Amino acid sequence: MQSKFPLFDEILDRDSFYSKADEYITRFIRSGQRYIQSHNKILTRISELSQKLAVGDATNEETLELRGLQEGLNLSSVEIIDREAWLHKYQEKLDELDKLSIQIEEFLKKK
């Protein structure tokens, strides 16, 4: 599978992941922490601009800046048309995360 997706550092099969789940989860957390530390200023600006966009106060320049920052961090996977569409997409992602959280908790309880 690694040969099909060369842009990714490490692709694991399910059994390998399950056998060392605690180790991989720790690695994921550390990786996320390093990402946040190295991109904190940009993420703060994205947050500020996103809040302005969500309440309808963002100028065209700020919207373009937000898109540029998102693209720079590969965060711009969804085209935001308006606040309602954005909130709907946001709720969908929260629902997906809730389901994933439940799956992880169930998996860890079995260990």
Backbone as CSV, one residue per row, in Angstrom:
resi,resn,N_x,N_y,N_z,CA_x,CA_y,CA_z,C_x,C_y,C_z
1,MET,0.823,-1.186,0.000,0.000,0.000,0.000,0.872,1.256,0.000
2,GLN,2.011,1.203,0.640,2.912,2.356,0.697,3.293,2.818,-0.706
3,SER,3.471,1.883,-1.638,3.857,2.261,-2.996,2.737,3.012,-3.720
4,LYS,1.497,2.775,-3.345,0.367,3.478,-3.960,0.223,4.903,-3.437
5,PHE,0.711,5.145,-2.232,0.580,6.456,-1.595,1.947,6.938,-1.101
6,PRO,2.842,7.276,-2.009,4.213,7.631,-1.603,4.330,8.934,-0.817
7,LEU,3.301,9.773,-0.828,3.374,11.034,-0.090,3.216,10.857,1.411
8,PHE,2.754,9.685,1.829,2.542,9.432,3.247,3.735,8.683,3.822
9,ASP,4.118,9.061,5.042,5.311,8.496,5.658,5.171,7.029,6.020
10,GLU,4.071,6.667,6.595,3.938,5.296,7.084,2.480,4.867,6.987
11,ILE,2.247,3.798,6.240,0.895,3.260,6.122,0.903,1.883,6.757
12,LEU,-0.008,1.681,7.691,-0.058,0.432,8.445,-1.293,-0.367,8.078
13,ASP,-1.151,-1.671,8.136,-2.356,-2.481,8.016,-3.035,-2.502,9.383
14,ARG,-4.286,-2.857,9.370,-5.109,-2.795,10.581,-4.520,-3.621,11.730
15,ASP,-4.067,-4.825,11.433,-3.530,-5.689,12.489,-2.291,-5.088,13.144
16,SER,-1.420,-4.501,12.326,-0.218,-3.866,12.878,-0.590,-2.706,13.790
17,PHE,-1.580,-1.928,13.358,-2.010,-0.803,14.184,-2.593,-1.293,15.502
18,TYR,-3.493,-2.264,15.424,-4.143,-2.760,16.639,-3.143,-3.372,17.617
19,SER,-2.114,-4.010,17.093,-1.156,-4.661,17.986,-0.318,-3.649,18.777
20,LYS,-0.197,-2.430,18.253,0.585,-1.394,18.936,-0.210,-0.087,19.013
21,ALA,-1.508,-0.191,19.253,-2.385,0.988,19.227,-1.919,2.082,20.179
22,ASP,-1.547,1.720,21.387,-1.112,2.732,22.360,0.107,3.498,21.854
23,GLU,1.044,2.770,21.268,2.257,3.401,20.741,1.917,4.367,19.605
24,TYR,1.052,3.945,18.691,0.697,4.796,17.560,-0.126,6.003,17.995
25,ILE,-1.019,5.823,18.930,-1.818,6.950,19.414,-0.911,7.986,20.068
26,THR,0.074,7.527,20.824,1.043,8.441,21.432,1.801,9.201,20.346
27,ARG,2.188,8.497,19.280,2.889,9.153,18.170,1.998,10.187,17.495
28,PHE,0.710,9.852,17.313,-0.225,10.791,16.693,-0.336,12.057,17.536
29,ILE,-0.441,11.884,18.832,-0.572,13.035,19.731,0.682,13.899,19.675
30,ARG,1.860,13.264,19.743,3.112,14.032,19.666,3.219,14.777,18.342
31,SER,2.844,14.123,17.271,2.892,14.753,15.956,1.960,15.960,15.899
32,GLY,0.763,15.807,16.440,-0.180,16.922,16.482,0.345,18.076,17.315
33,GLN,0.988,17.762,18.433,1.550,18.807,19.288,2.675,19.554,18.569
34,ARG,3.534,18.817,17.869,4.611,19.467,17.111,4.036,20.357,16.010
35,TYR,2.993,19.875,15.352,2.346,20.647,14.291,1.795,21.953,14.853
36,ILE,1.100,21.876,15.960,0.514,23.078,16.566,1.609,24.047,16.999
37,GLN,2.671,23.531,17.621,3.752,24.406,18.069,4.405,25.127,16.892
38,SER,4.606,24.415,15.799,5.299,25.025,14.670,4.393,25.936,13.841
39,HIS,3.090,25.786,13.965,2.164,26.580,13.160,1.214,27.428,14.010
40,ASN,1.558,27.655,15.250,0.643,28.327,16.175,0.217,29.716,15.702
41,LYS,1.150,30.517,15.216,0.819,31.873,14.779,-0.148,31.845,13.591
42,ILE,0.114,30.960,12.643,-0.761,30.839,11.471,-2.134,30.326,11.891
43,LEU,-2.158,29.331,12.770,-3.434,28.785,13.227,-4.243,29.832,13.993
44,THR,-3.567,30.687,14.739,-4.253,31.761,15.455,-4.901,32.724,14.466
45,ARG,-4.167,33.075,13.422,-4.720,33.979,12.406,-5.884,33.315,11.667
46,ILE,-5.756,32.033,11.357,-6.854,31.307,10.713,-8.085,31.333,11.610
47,SER,-7.881,31.141,12.896,-8.997,31.176,13.846,-9.675,32.548,13.849
48,GLU,-8.869,33.615,13.900,-9.424,34.974,13.896,-10.243,35.228,12.633
49,LEU,-9.667,34.873,11.487,-10.356,35.110,10.220,-11.594,34.230,10.077
50,SER,-11.512,33.006,10.570,-12.661,32.093,10.503,-13.822,32.624,11.332
51,GLN,-13.503,33.180,12.493,-14.552,33.759,13.336,-15.220,34.935,12.634
52,LYS,-14.412,35.785,11.997,-14.976,36.918,11.266,-15.851,36.434,10.112
53,LEU,-15.400,35.399,9.425,-16.171,34.849,8.311,-17.481,34.241,8.806
54,ALA,-17.418,33.548,9.935,-18.604,32.878,10.478,-19.703,33.864,10.871
55,VAL,-19.314,35.038,11.343,-20.323,36.028,11.740,-20.624,37.022,10.620
56,GLY,-19.979,36.839,9.482,-20.266,37.683,8.329,-19.534,39.007,8.307
57,ASP,-18.459,39.144,9.088,-17.719,40.403,9.160,-16.424,40.408,8.348
58,ALA,-16.112,39.342,7.654,-14.845,39.259,6.926,-14.927,40.046,5.620
59,THR,-13.884,40.807,5.347,-13.799,41.511,4.065,-13.347,40.523,2.991
60,ASN,-13.423,40.958,1.738,-12.942,40.100,0.646,-11.457,39.793,0.816
61,GLU,-10.695,40.795,1.239,-9.259,40.601,1.441,-8.994,39.576,2.546
62,GLU,-9.767,39.660,3.616,-9.596,38.708,4.722,-10.003,37.298,4.305
63,THR,-11.043,37.199,3.486,-11.454,35.884,2.990,-10.359,35.281,2.119
64,LEU,-9.761,36.104,1.268,-8.654,35.623,0.431,-7.447,35.240,1.282
65,GLU,-7.164,36.043,2.305,-6.060,35.718,3.215,-6.313,34.379,3.905
66,LEU,-7.545,34.183,4.367,-7.898,32.930,5.030,-7.683,31.745,4.097
67,ARG,-8.160,31.858,2.880,-7.986,30.761,1.917,-6.513,30.488,1.652
68,GLY,-5.721,31.555,1.549,-4.288,31.381,1.325,-3.611,30.668,2.484
69,LEU,-3.952,31.067,3.703,-3.384,30.412,4.887,-3.813,28.949,4.958
70,GLN,-5.083,28.688,4.653,-5.580,27.314,4.668,-4.848,26.464,3.634
71,GLU,-4.679,27.004,2.446,-3.983,26.256,1.401,-2.537,25.991,1.792
72,GLY,-1.912,26.967,2.446,-0.532,26.794,2.881,-0.366,25.642,3.860
73,LEU,-1.414,25.362,4.632,-1.371,24.257,5.595,-2.193,23.056,5.123
74,ASN,-2.610,23.095,3.862,-3.439,22.020,3.294,-4.720,21.809,4.093
75,LEU,-5.343,22.894,4.504,-6.583,22.825,5.275,-7.806,23.202,4.448
76,SER,-7.624,23.541,3.207,-8.716,24.112,2.415,-9.454,23.069,1.588
77,SER,-9.857,21.978,2.199,-10.507,20.913,1.446,-11.966,21.198,1.134
78,VAL,-12.571,22.164,1.804,-13.985,22.459,1.596,-14.130,23.918,1.167
79,GLU,-14.805,24.138,0.064,-15.102,25.498,-0.387,-16.262,26.031,0.443
80,ILE,-16.040,27.121,1.133,-17.079,27.694,1.989,-17.885,28.694,1.166
81,ILE,-19.158,28.401,0.973,-20.021,29.261,0.174,-20.659,30.328,1.058
82,ASP,-21.218,29.925,2.165,-21.823,30.867,3.098,-21.795,30.264,4.498
83,ARG,-22.236,31.049,5.470,-22.183,30.584,6.858,-23.010,29.332,7.083
84,GLU,-24.195,29.278,6.501,-25.069,28.127,6.713,-24.438,26.845,6.168
85,ALA,-23.875,26.930,4.974,-23.219,25.758,4.388,-22.015,25.353,5.231
86,TRP,-21.263,26.339,5.704,-20.093,26.049,6.521,-20.507,25.371,7.822
87,LEU,-21.538,25.898,8.465,-22.002,25.310,9.721,-22.512,23.887,9.518
88,HIS,-23.171,23.641,8.397,-23.646,22.291,8.092,-22.458,21.335,7.937
89,LYS,-21.452,21.752,7.180,-20.251,20.923,7.002,-19.552,20.705,8.344
90,TYR,-19.493,21.751,9.143,-18.857,21.673,10.454,-19.571,20.657,11.342
91,GLN,-20.903,20.688,11.338,-21.682,19.744,12.139,-21.469,18.314,11.659
92,GLU,-21.384,18.125,10.344,-21.112,16.790,9.800,-19.777,16.262,10.318
93,LYS,-18.765,17.113,10.321,-17.441,16.700,10.798,-17.475,16.390,12.292
94,LEU,-18.204,17.174,13.062,-18.329,16.892,14.494,-19.007,15.548,14.726
95,ASP,-20.036,15.255,13.939,-20.718,13.964,14.057,-19.773,12.813,13.731
96,GLU,-18.953,13.000,12.682,-17.976,11.973,12.325,-16.975,11.761,13.458
97,LEU,-16.519,12.854,14.065,-15.567,12.752,15.174,-16.188,12.059,16.381
98,ASP,-17.460,12.328,16.643,-18.150,11.648,17.745,-18.181,10.142,17.513
99,LYS,-18.508,9.737,16.294,-18.551,8.308,15.968,-17.168,7.680,16.123
100,LEU,-16.145,8.387,15.629,-14.780,7.882,15.739,-14.355,7.774,17.197
101,SER,-14.707,8.748,18.005,-14.379,8.723,19.427,-14.996,7.513,20.111
102,ILE,-16.242,7.224,19.782,-16.921,6.058,20.358,-16.219,4.777,19.933
103,GLN,-15.839,4.696,18.665,-15.138,3.506,18.177,-13.807,3.315,18.901
104,ILE,-13.079,4.399,19.101,-11.789,4.314,19.792,-11.991,3.874,21.236
105,GLU,-12.984,4.451,21.915,-13.262,4.069,23.302,-13.633,2.595,23.397
106,GLU,-14.460,2.123,22.473,-14.850,0.712,22.481,-13.641,-0.185,22.230
107,PHE,-12.790,0.240,21.308,-11.590,-0.536,21.019,-10.687,-0.616,22.245
108,LEU,-10.478,0.515,22.909,-9.593,0.538,24.070,-10.176,-0.236,25.252
109,LYS,-11.485,-0.286,25.379,-12.115,-1.066,26.449,-11.881,-2.560,26.253
110,LYS,-11.774,-2.986,25.006,-11.560,-4.401,24.702,-10.141,-4.844,25.028
111,LYS,-9.224,-3.885,25.114,-7.812,-4.233,25.351,-7.583,-4.622,26.778
